Amino acid sequence: MNSTTNTKRNTMKYLGHALKLTLGAGAALGGSYLVSRIKEKHDTETSMSRLEQMVEELLATCGSDKK
C-alpha cells in the first residue's frame, strides 16, 4: 500500500510540474502574441497617418496649381 501511495504522490508531483510548465509556456506565447498584435496595429496606424499626410500634400499641391 505504501508503494502505491508513493507512486500516486510522485505522479501528482510530476503532473503538477508539467502543468506549471505548460501554463508558463502558454503565458509566454500569449504575451508575445499580444505584443506582436499591438506592434502591428501601431505600424498600421503609422502607415495610415503617413498616407493621410501624403494625400493632404497632394490635395494642397493640386489646389495651388489650379489657382
Helices and strands as residue ranges (DSSP letters): H 2-66
